[in-house]
Amino acid sequence: MGRLNEYQVVGRRLPTDKEPTPKLFRMRLFAPNEVVAKSRFWYFLKQNSKVKKASGEVVSVNQIFEKRPDTVKNFGIWIRYNSRSGTHNMYKEYRELSRADAVVSCYQDMAARHRARFHSVQIIRVAEVTNADVKRPYIKQILAKNLKFPLPHRVTKVMKQHKTLFAGKRPNTF
């Protein structure tokens, strides 16, 4: 699965004499391109509101861009997925630069941990979560103020004039 973009798709039922101005439906979807976004829109609209592609029309498709794509943020994602044994609801947290990157990480994580394919995972909601509201311990551990990463196996460089072919002891690399 490649890079996903966030799209806003607006559609409605075709106007009739009985209903000249039908109700508009708006969805925010994650897809690789506009064609897949419209396809997913009709898939979900058919499930929720009994409107098929044959009896409806797409009013607009807009790509949504991240406001601050250079800042790391915490995202909470509510998902529903079909496994081999049934349908499950889930909440997961990710630390990414954008909503689309968090959703890509979610799809990769679901494929790795639960063997859930793209078509069996439905993103219900994606929200930015503040540091105080983070629930998962694997994200909380990264939020520590005095976080340090060790640098293991440090090999010191010896100047060429002091370098020998054979050394009397093993190097100390920690």
C-alpha positions in Angstrom: 0.0 0.0 0.0 1.4 3.4 -1.0 0.9 6.9 0.3 -2.6 7.8 1.2 -4.1 11.3 0.9 -7.1 12.7 2.8 -10.1 13.7 0.7 -13.5 15.3 1.4 -16.2 13.9 -0.8 -19.6 15.5 -1.0 -22.4 13.7 -2.7 -26.2 13.4 -2.8 -29.1 11.4 -4.2 -30.2 12.5 -7.8 -32.9 15.3 -7.7 -36.4 14.1 -8.5 -39.8 15.8 -8.8 -40.7 14.4 -5.3 -37.4 15.7 -3.8 -35.9 18.6 -5.9 -33.1 19.4 -3.4 -31.8 16.2 -1.8 -29.8 16.1 1.4 -26.0 16.4 1.0 -23.7 13.8 2.5 -20.1 14.6 3.3 -17.2 12.2 4.2 -13.6 12.5 5.0 -11.8 9.6 3.4 -8.2 8.3 3.1 -7.3 7.0 -0.3 -4.4 7.0 -2.7 -6.3 9.1 -5.4 -9.6 10.7 -6.1 -11.0 7.7 -8.0 -10.5 5.4 -5.0 -11.9 8.1 -2.6 -15.1 8.3 -4.7 -15.4 4.5 -4.7 -15.0 4.3 -0.9 -17.6 7.1 -0.6 -20.2 5.1 -2.5 -19.3 2.0 -0.6 -19.9 3.7 2.8 -22.9 5.7 1.6 -24.6 2.5 0.3 -24.2 0.9 3.8 -25.4 3.9 5.9 -27.9 5.8 3.8 -29.3 3.5 1.1 -28.0 5.7 -1.7 -26.3 3.8 -4.7 -23.9 5.3 -7.2 -26.6 4.7 -9.9 -29.1 6.8 -8.1 -26.7 9.5 -6.8 -24.1 12.0 -7.9 -20.8 13.4 -6.5 -21.0 17.1 -5.9 -17.3 17.8 -5.1 -14.0 16.1 -4.2 -11.4 18.1 -2.4 -8.0 17.0 -1.1 -7.4 18.1 2.5 -3.9 19.2 3.4 -2.2 19.2 6.9 -2.0 22.7 8.5 1.4 22.0 10.2 3.1 19.1 8.4 6.5 19.8 10.0 5.3 19.3 13.7 5.1 15.9 15.3 1.6 15.3 16.8 -0.3 12.5 18.6 -3.3 11.0 16.8 -6.0 8.8 18.1 -7.7 6.6 15.6 -11.1 4.8 16.1 -11.4 1.9 13.7 -13.7 -1.1 13.0 -12.3 -4.1 11.3 -13.5 -7.6 10.2 -11.3 -10.4 11.4 -11.7 -14.2 10.7 -13.9 -14.5 13.8 -16.1 -11.3 13.7 -16.2 -7.5 13.7 -14.2 -5.6 16.3 -14.0 -1.9 17.3 -10.6 -0.5 18.3 -8.9 2.6 19.5 -5.2 3.1 18.6 -2.7 5.9 19.0 0.1 7.0 16.7 2.8 9.7 16.7 3.1 11.1 13.2 3.5 14.3 11.2 0.1 14.2 9.6 -3.3 12.5 9.7 -2.6 10.7 6.5 0.7 9.3 7.8 -1.1 8.2 11.0 -3.7 6.3 9.0 -1.0 4.7 6.8 0.8 3.6 10.1 -2.6 2.2 11.3 -3.2 0.2 8.2 0.4 -1.2 8.4 0.0 -2.0 12.1 -3.4 -3.7 11.5 -1.8 -5.8 8.8 1.1 -6.8 10.9 -0.6 -7.5 14.3 -4.1 -8.7 13.1 -3.6 -9.7 9.5 -6.3 -7.3 8.6 -6.3 -6.2 4.9 -7.1 -2.7 3.6 -10.6 -3.5 2.6 -11.5 -5.0 6.0 -10.4 -1.9 8.0 -12.8 1.0 8.3 -11.5 4.3 9.8 -14.3 5.8 11.9 -12.6 8.8 13.3 -9.1 10.4 13.4 -8.4 13.1 16.0 -5.4 14.9 17.3 -4.7 14.0 21.0 -2.9 16.3 23.4 0.0 15.0 25.5 -2.1 15.0 28.6 -4.8 12.9 27.0 -2.6 10.1 25.6 -3.8 6.7 26.9 -1.4 4.1 25.5 1.9 3.4 27.3 3.9 3.0 24.1 3.2 6.6 23.2 3.5 7.9 26.8 7.0 6.7 27.1 8.1 8.9 24.2 6.5 12.0 25.8 8.9 12.1 28.7 10.7 15.5 29.1 14.2 14.1 29.8 14.1 11.4 27.1 17.5 10.2 26.0 18.6 7.6 23.5 21.7 5.6 24.2 24.4 5.4 21.6 25.7 1.8 21.9 28.8 0.3 20.2 30.8 3.5 19.9 34.2 2.7 18.3 36.7 5.5 18.8 38.8 6.5 15.8 42.6 6.2 16.2 44.8 8.6 14.3 46.8 6.9 11.5 50.1 7.5 13.1 49.1 5.7 16.3 47.2 2.9 14.6 48.7 -0.6 14.7 47.8 -3.7 12.8 47.5 -5.8 16.0 46.2 -4.7 19.4 47.0 -6.3 22.8 43.4 -6.0 24.1 39.8 -5.9 22.8 38.3 -2.4 22.2 35.9 -1.1 24.9 32.8 0.0 22.9 30.4 1.0 25.7 
